[in-house]
């Protein structure tokens, strides 16, 4: 019997940590991320980005999370606060091996709850290509 794809995955989000850099770098090396503008050149470059997260949270400019599925890092999702502080823009990436499993959908729902309940945002946007 063919294994069915997960429709409602059990995922969790946690704030990103510097130790996530190696996994994120590996995920982002996929040549199939043709519409994802971030081109990380090294693990050190990824660590540099992750080290800035505490300051971004403190300044309420970005809130970036690691997506966990089956106890493994499968991607990241975040909210960038726009110039109008009641608007947030969501961005995310998922490991190519986990595309089509509903992980991004669930992660977006979780971050929507965070944005509305914790950040008190009134509007969320996702830009697509």
N, C-alpha and C positions, 0 to 999 in steps of 0.2 A: 504494500500500500504506500502510495506517495505521501510523504510528510507534508501536512498543510502548513501554510504560512501563519504566523501569529497575527491575529486580527486586533487583539487588545492586550498588548504586551505589558508585563509588569516591569515598569521602569522607575527609576528614581533620578533625581537631580541633586547635585551638591555643587557648592561653589568650586570653581576650578582651583587646582593646586599646581605648583611648579613641577611636581613629580609626574603630572599628566603629559608633560611636553613630549616625551619619547613616543607615546601612543598617538597623540594628536599629529605629530610629525609624520608617523607612518600612515595614518589614515589620509592625510592631506597630500600624500605623494601619488595618489591614484591619478592616472592620466584622464580618467573619466569625469573629473571635477571641472568640466569645461566652462561651466557658468559661475564657478566660485572664484572670486577675484583674488583671494588670499593665496599667495605663492610663498610658502615658508621655505627658506633656503637651507636651514640647519636646525638641529635640535636646540642649539644655543639661542638662535633667533626666536624660537618658540618660547623658550624659558624667559627671555627678556620680555616678551609680550605678557606672559603669565605673571611675572613679578609686578607688573603695573596694575593688576586687578584690584588690589587692596585700596590703592589710591582712587581708582575709578569708582569703587563702591562708596568710599568716603565722600567723594565729590558728587555722587549720584549721577554719573555720566554713563556708566555701563554696569551691568550685572551679568556676569558670565558664569555658566554652569557646565559641569560635565554630565553627560548622559550615561547612566549605568543600566545595563540590561544583562540579566543572568550573571551578575557579579563581575561584569567586564565593562570597560570603557568602550562605548560604541560611537561616541560623537560628542558634540558640544552644542549648546544653545545659549543665546544671550539676548539681552535687551539693551539697546543704545537709546538713551534719553535724548530727545530732540531739543531744539532751541526752545520750543514751547514745552515746558516741563510736564505737561499733562499728556504728551504723546511719546510713545516708545516704538522703536523699530526692532522687530525680531529677526534674528539671523541664526542659522544653524547648519551643521553638517553631520552626516551619518556615514559610518564605515560602509563602503560599497557592498560588503558581504551581508549587510543587514538592511539593504534597501527593500522596500515593498513589504515590510513586516508590520507597519503601523507604528513604528517607534517614533518617527518625527511627529506624527499626528498626536500621539500621547504626550510627547515632550512639549509641543506647542500648547496643549491644553493645560499642562502643569505650569508653564511659564505665564500663561494668561492669568491663571489664578493668583500667582505671585504678583504680577503686575497690577492687577486690580485691587487685591486685598492688602498687599504690603506697600507697594509703591504708590497706590492711589491714582494710577494712570486712568485716563478717560478714553484714550484711543490707542490702538495698536495697529502697526502696519507691517506687512511683509512684502518686500519688493521681489518680483520674480522676473526672470528673463524669458 
